[in-house]
Amino acid sequence: MSGPELHFIGHSTVRIDLAGRRVLTDPVLTRRVGPLRRVVPLPDASVWRGADVVLISHLHGDHLHLPSLRQLGTGTRIVVPRGAGRWLRSHGFRRVDELAAGESLTDGGLRITAVPALHSGHRWGPRLTHGPDCAAVGHLVEGDGRSVYAAGDTDLFPGMAELGGRGIDLALLPVWGWGPTLGPGHLDPERAAEATARLRPRAAVPVHWGTLALPGSRSLPTRGRSRMRRMLVEPPRRFATAVAARGLRTDVVVTEPGRAVALPIAVS
């Protein structure tokens, strides 16, 4: 068995090389996403170039980012939650597949299965009623005898332990967001540790942290500035501490945005 090779590009964007295929999760490949600004360097385009398939967990702009998808090319295969295909095709993307939780497809030697997520699926957030809306999902990517779970955005959900029973080598788990606080449908470091206890992966990579922030948020008055700076660096380390405190056997691999992931031997 040969394990995956990963690169944490930032936020929820991870490059997964497995079974001879290159997968990108929720690509954000620009220096700004709406009002948000990237606060760490953007990796060279060679890091994400040549993607065979793109996985979109839900429709929020920091996960389904049209300018980033256009950088990958309108002919790139994109997998979206069921119900979002028509909307994405209307923006010029030609190879769009839809998956609802429990449905699978193959891409070369990969099997990609959508799994549940507990998060708002509306394009513009939970408070609006117009525009596209479909259920958020995560993805289980399997190939060469290895499996990678990309959670997307989610809170704890009832089927998480059952998903873990399938045997997960590596979990990409969100541990924060882009602001000083979290809204509903997210994992903080301690809840991400509970997710780890339910999933029981061999290794976990904390994502969805340290990449995006509102302009000026790091230059607020002293208390706000200090908290924002902490929230850009502390969540993955709090997550690692919480996993260790529970005595879990999962290796936590904290990786800075923009860096390759150094996986433990048991996974790679």
C-alpha positions in Angstrom: 0.0 0.0 0.0 1.2 3.5 -0.8 -0.1 6.3 1.3 -1.3 9.8 0.3 0.9 12.8 -0.2 -0.7 16.0 1.1 -0.1 19.7 0.9 -2.1 22.1 3.1 -2.6 25.1 0.8 -4.7 27.0 3.4 -8.2 27.3 4.9 -10.0 24.1 3.8 -7.8 23.7 0.7 -5.7 20.5 0.7 -4.0 18.8 -2.2 -4.3 15.0 -1.9 -2.2 12.9 -4.2 -3.4 9.3 -4.0 -3.6 6.3 -6.4 -2.1 8.3 -9.2 -4.7 11.1 -9.0 -4.5 14.6 -7.7 -7.5 15.9 -5.6 -8.2 19.4 -4.3 -10.6 20.1 -1.5 -12.6 23.4 -1.5 -10.0 25.4 -3.4 -9.2 28.9 -2.3 -6.3 30.0 -4.5 -6.4 33.8 -4.4 -5.2 36.5 -2.0 -8.8 37.6 -1.2 -12.2 35.9 -0.9 -14.9 38.6 -0.8 -14.1 40.8 2.1 -11.5 38.4 3.5 -7.8 38.7 3.0 -5.2 36.0 3.0 -2.8 36.6 5.8 -0.2 34.0 4.9 1.8 33.7 1.6 0.0 32.1 -1.3 1.8 29.0 -2.6 3.1 28.9 -6.1 0.6 27.7 -8.7 2.7 24.5 -9.3 1.3 23.3 -5.9 -2.2 23.0 -7.2 -1.7 22.7 -11.0 -2.9 19.5 -12.6 -5.8 18.7 -10.4 -7.8 15.7 -11.7 -10.8 16.3 -9.5 -12.0 19.0 -7.1 -14.2 18.3 -4.1 -16.7 21.0 -3.0 -18.2 20.4 0.5 -20.8 23.2 0.4 -21.7 26.5 -1.4 -20.3 29.1 1.0 -17.9 31.5 -0.8 -14.8 30.4 1.1 -15.4 26.8 0.0 -17.0 27.2 -3.4 -14.9 30.1 -4.7 -15.6 30.8 -8.4 -12.4 32.8 -9.2 -10.3 29.9 -7.8 -12.2 27.3 -9.7 -11.6 29.3 -12.9 -7.9 29.2 -12.3 -8.1 25.4 -12.4 -10.0 25.5 -15.8 -13.6 25.2 -16.7 -13.0 21.6 -17.9 -11.7 20.3 -14.5 -13.9 17.7 -12.9 -15.7 19.2 -10.0 -17.8 17.2 -7.5 -20.5 19.3 -5.7 -23.3 18.5 -3.3 -26.4 17.1 -5.0 -28.5 20.0 -6.2 -25.6 22.4 -7.0 -24.7 21.1 -10.4 -27.0 23.3 -12.5 -25.9 26.5 -10.7 -22.2 25.7 -11.2 -22.7 24.8 -14.9 -24.5 28.1 -15.4 -21.1 29.7 -14.5 -19.4 28.0 -17.3 -18.0 24.8 -15.7 -18.4 21.8 -18.0 -17.5 18.7 -15.9 -19.7 18.8 -12.8 -20.8 15.7 -10.8 -23.2 15.8 -7.9 -23.1 13.6 -4.8 -25.5 13.4 -1.9 -24.4 11.8 1.4 -24.0 8.0 0.8 -23.4 8.3 -2.9 -20.1 7.5 -4.6 -18.2 7.9 -7.9 -14.9 6.7 -9.2 -12.0 8.7 -10.7 -9.2 6.6 -12.0 -8.2 4.4 -9.0 -10.1 6.6 -6.5 -13.5 6.0 -5.0 -15.0 9.2 -3.6 -18.0 9.0 -1.3 -20.0 11.9 0.0 -20.7 11.7 3.8 -22.9 13.7 6.0 -22.0 17.2 7.4 -23.8 19.4 9.9 -23.5 22.9 8.4 -25.5 25.4 6.5 -25.6 24.6 2.8 -27.0 27.9 1.6 -24.8 29.9 -0.7 -25.2 33.1 1.3 -25.4 31.6 4.8 -28.2 30.4 7.1 -30.2 33.6 7.3 -31.1 34.1 3.6 -33.7 32.3 1.5 -32.9 33.2 -2.1 -30.1 31.7 -4.2 -28.8 28.1 -4.4 -29.2 25.8 -1.4 -28.2 22.2 -0.9 -27.1 20.0 1.9 -23.4 20.3 2.9 -21.3 17.1 2.8 -17.8 15.8 3.6 -15.9 13.3 1.5 -14.2 10.0 2.0 -11.5 9.5 -0.6 -10.2 5.9 -1.0 -7.5 4.4 -3.1 -4.4 2.1 -3.0 -5.7 0.7 0.3 -5.8 4.1 2.0 -8.6 6.4 3.0 -8.7 10.2 3.6 -11.7 11.9 5.2 -12.1 15.5 4.2 -14.8 16.9 6.6 -15.4 20.3 4.9 -17.3 22.4 7.4 -19.2 20.5 10.0 -20.2 20.2 13.6 -20.4 16.8 15.4 -23.1 14.7 13.7 -24.7 11.4 14.9 -23.1 9.2 12.2 -19.5 10.2 12.9 -18.7 7.1 14.9 -20.2 4.9 12.2 -18.0 6.6 9.6 -15.0 6.0 11.8 -15.9 2.3 11.8 -15.1 2.1 8.1 -11.4 2.6 9.0 -9.9 6.1 8.3 -6.2 6.5 7.8 -6.2 10.3 7.7 -8.8 12.9 8.7 -8.7 16.6 7.6 -10.6 18.3 10.4 -11.7 21.9 10.7 -10.6 23.4 14.0 -11.6 27.1 13.6 -12.7 29.6 11.0 -11.6 33.1 9.9 -12.9 35.4 12.7 -12.5 35.8 16.5 -15.6 33.6 17.2 -17.4 30.7 15.5 -21.0 30.4 14.4 -23.1 27.3 14.4 -22.1 24.3 12.3 -18.3 24.5 13.1 -15.8 22.6 15.2 -13.6 24.3 17.7 -10.4 22.6 18.9 -12.2 20.7 21.7 -15.1 19.6 19.6 -12.7 18.6 16.9 -11.0 16.4 19.5 -14.4 14.8 20.2 -14.8 14.2 16.4 -11.4 12.5 16.5 -12.5 10.2 19.3 -15.5 9.2 17.2 -13.7 8.8 13.9 -10.5 7.1 15.3 -8.2 8.0 12.4 -4.6 7.0 12.4 -3.7 10.7 11.8 -5.5 14.0 11.8 -4.5 17.2 10.1 -6.2 20.4 11.5 -7.5 22.7 8.7 -9.7 25.7 8.4 -7.5 28.0 10.4 -4.7 30.6 10.1 -5.4 31.7 6.5 -8.1 34.3 6.1 -9.1 37.4 8.1 -11.1 40.6 7.8 -9.0 43.6 6.8 -7.8 45.5 9.9 -8.8 42.8 12.3 -5.2 42.4 13.4 -4.9 46.1 14.1 -8.0 46.5 16.4 -7.6 48.0 19.8 -5.3 46.0 22.1 -7.7 43.3 23.4 -9.3 42.6 20.0 -6.0 42.6 18.2 -4.5 40.2 20.7 -7.4 37.8 20.4 -7.4 37.8 16.6 -3.7 37.1 16.5 -4.2 34.2 18.9 -7.0 32.8 16.8 -4.8 32.7 13.7 -2.2 30.4 15.4 -3.6 28.7 18.5 -6.5 26.5 17.3 -4.5 23.6 15.8 -2.2 23.5 18.9 -5.2 23.5 21.2 -6.6 20.6 19.1 -3.4 18.6 19.5 -3.4 19.2 23.2 -7.0 18.1 23.5 -6.4 14.9 21.5 -3.4 14.1 23.7 -5.4 14.8 26.9 -8.0 12.2 25.9 -5.3 9.6 25.4 -6.3 9.0 21.8 -4.0 7.0 19.5 -4.4 9.5 16.6 -1.2 11.3 15.5 -2.0 15.1 15.1 0.0 16.6 12.3 0.0 20.4 12.7 1.0 21.9 9.4 1.3 25.6 8.6 -0.8 26.9 5.7 1.2 26.6 2.5 3.3 23.7 3.6 3.5 20.0 2.7 2.1 17.7 5.3 4.7 15.4 7.0 2.6 12.3 7.6 3.6 9.6 10.1 5.0 6.4 8.7 1.9 4.5 9.7 -0.1 6.5 7.1 2.4 7.3 4.4 
